[in-house]
Amino acid sequence: MSAKRAIVVSAKEAESGSWYYGFNCCQCSGQIAVFDDKSNGEKAPTMGGSGHLQVACPTCTTEATYESSELVQFQAG
């Protein structure tokens, strides 16, 4: 079985009240902001294909690979 190929991305520093697309950390469930949500919560996240993104959680520093289907939308608190 081959390993997942992933695009390595950096987490953004989330600003309170701003909207983001990202992931929920697989270790601590913290929110990982990856992309700005310029729709401010109006448009659901979409990511074509079956790509994978690798990112480190800013809360617990766990680095993990996430599938495009795991992309979530959230407003930073």
GIMO-V117976 format. One record per residue. N is the residue number from 1. RES is the residue in one letter. SS is DSSP state (h for helix, s for strand, l for the rest). PSI is psi in whole degrees, -180 to 180 (none if undefined). OMEGA is omega as a letter, one per 20 degrees, with the letter a starting at -180 (none if undefined). Layout:
[[N | RES | SS | PSI | OMEGA] [N | RES | SS | PSI | OMEGA]]
This chain:
[[1 | M | l | 136 | a] [2 | S | l | 153 | r] [3 | A | l | 154 | r] [4 | K | l | 136 | r] [5 | R | l | 130 | a] [6 | A | l | 149 | r] [7 | I | s | 126 | r] [8 | V | s | 125 | r] [9 | V | l | 162 | r] [10 | S | l | 142 | r] [11 | A | l | 145 | r] [12 | K | l | 154 | r] [13 | E | l | 108 | a] [14 | A | l | 133 | r] [15 | E | l | 134 | a] [16 | S | l | 131 | r] [17 | G | l | -16 | r] [18 | S | l | 154 | a] [19 | W | s | 145 | a] [20 | Y | s | 160 | r] [21 | Y | s | 141 | a] [22 | G | s | -145 | a] [23 | F | s | 159 | r] [24 | N | s | 126 | a] [25 | C | l | 134 | r] [26 | C | l | -15 | a] [27 | Q | l | -52 | a] [28 | C | l | -3 | a] [29 | S | l | 10 | r] [30 | G | l | 157 | r] [31 | Q | s | 133 | r] [32 | I | s | 107 | r] [33 | A | s | 125 | a] [34 | V | s | -43 | a] [35 | F | s | 145 | r] [36 | D | s | 140 | r] [37 | D | l | 94 | a] [38 | K | l | -11 | r] [39 | S | l | -3 | a] [40 | N | l | 47 | r] [41 | G | l | 2 | a] [42 | E | l | -30 | a] [43 | K | l | 130 | r] [44 | A | l | 150 | a] [45 | P | l | 138 | r] [46 | T | l | 142 | r] [47 | M | l | 114 | a] [48 | G | l | 154 | r] [49 | G | l | -164 | a] [50 | S | l | 41 | a] [51 | G | l | 165 | r] [52 | H | s | 142 | r] [53 | L | s | 138 | r] [54 | Q | s | 128 | a] [55 | V | s | 150 | r] [56 | A | s | 139 | r] [57 | C | l | 130 | r] [58 | P | l | -15 | a] [59 | T | l | -52 | a] [60 | C | l | -3 | r] [61 | T | l | 9 | r] [62 | T | l | 129 | r] [63 | E | s | 126 | a] [64 | A | s | 164 | r] [65 | T | s | 130 | a] [66 | Y | s | 146 | r] [67 | E | s | 155 | a] [68 | S | h | -30 | r] [69 | S | h | -14 | a] [70 | E | h | -1 | a] [71 | L | l | 130 | r] [72 | V | s | 165 | r] [73 | Q | s | 137 | r] [74 | F | s | 159 | r] [75 | Q | s | 126 | a] [76 | A | l | 140 | a] [77 | G | l | none | none]]
